[in-house]
Amino acid sequence: MYGMDTNITELYDLVLHIDCINADGAVEIICDVAKRPCFHTTPVAKRKLKELLEAAKNYSNSSASAS
């Protein structure tokens, strides 16, 4: 769709060879990785998400009132 070769593993943060594990094993690996500190939400990221949510709400409200 975007002219990218989806087989290039460098495009992904995590690549699982599902020939070697079943779906339950893949889920377990993904959940374990997601629990690592580097994936925890920081206060800065939380603040940014709140700002984006407010901007989206404001945009939605202004679009609705303009129609």
Secondary structure, 3 states (H helix, E strand, C coil): CCCCCCCCHHHCCCCCCCCCCCHHHHHHHHHHHHCCHHHCCCHHHHHHHHHHHHHHHHHHHHHHHHC
